[in-house]
Amino acid sequence: MQILIKLLAVVCLIGALNWGLVGFFGFDLIAALFGPMTLISRLIYSLVGISAILLIVLSIKQYKQLSID
């Protein structure tokens, strides 16, 4: 489980760094590397979103377990 959480965190960090580049410099690294809205770019964006959702769910689950203990 810890490996999964670390993997999800890394994917979310990659997405966060990409959004930081977009916000500060108007530069989309994923689009620059793989092309704008190509299949692989869309897969990467989707993985970042799914990773964020899973991290939220796992965080809530862990919080509830800590509250019960």
C-alpha positions in Angstrom: 0.0 0.0 0.0 2.9 2.4 0.8 4.3 1.9 -2.7 1.0 2.7 -4.3 0.7 5.9 -2.2 4.3 6.9 -3.1 3.6 6.3 -6.8 0.3 8.3 -6.7 2.2 11.1 -4.9 4.9 11.2 -7.6 2.3 11.3 -10.4 0.4 14.1 -8.6 3.7 16.0 -8.2 4.4 15.8 -11.9 1.0 17.2 -12.6 1.4 19.9 -10.0 4.8 20.9 -11.5 3.2 21.0 -15.0 0.4 23.2 -13.8 2.9 25.5 -12.1 4.8 25.8 -15.3 1.5 26.6 -17.1 0.5 29.2 -14.5 3.8 31.0 -14.2 5.3 30.7 -17.7 2.4 29.6 -20.0 4.5 26.5 -20.8 2.8 23.1 -20.8 5.7 20.6 -20.4 3.5 17.5 -21.2 2.2 19.1 -24.4 5.8 20.1 -25.3 7.1 16.6 -24.9 4.2 14.6 -26.3 2.2 17.0 -28.4 -0.9 19.0 -27.6 -3.8 16.7 -26.8 -2.3 13.6 -28.4 -3.4 10.3 -27.0 -0.3 9.9 -24.7 -0.8 13.5 -23.4 -4.4 12.8 -22.6 -3.4 9.6 -20.9 -0.9 11.4 -18.7 -3.4 14.1 -17.8 -6.0 11.4 -17.0 -3.5 9.5 -14.8 -2.7 12.7 -12.9 -6.4 13.2 -12.2 -7.1 9.6 -11.2 -4.0 9.7 -8.9 -5.3 12.8 -7.2 -8.8 11.3 -6.7 -7.2 8.1 -5.3 -5.0 10.1 -2.9 -8.0 12.0 -1.6 -9.9 8.7 -1.1 -7.0 7.0 0.7 -6.4 10.1 2.8 -10.0 10.2 4.0 -9.9 6.4 4.7 -6.7 6.8 6.8 -8.2 9.8 8.6 -11.3 7.8 9.5 -9.1 4.9 10.8 -7.1 7.3 13.0 -10.3 8.8 14.3 -11.6 5.4 15.3 -8.4 4.4 17.1 
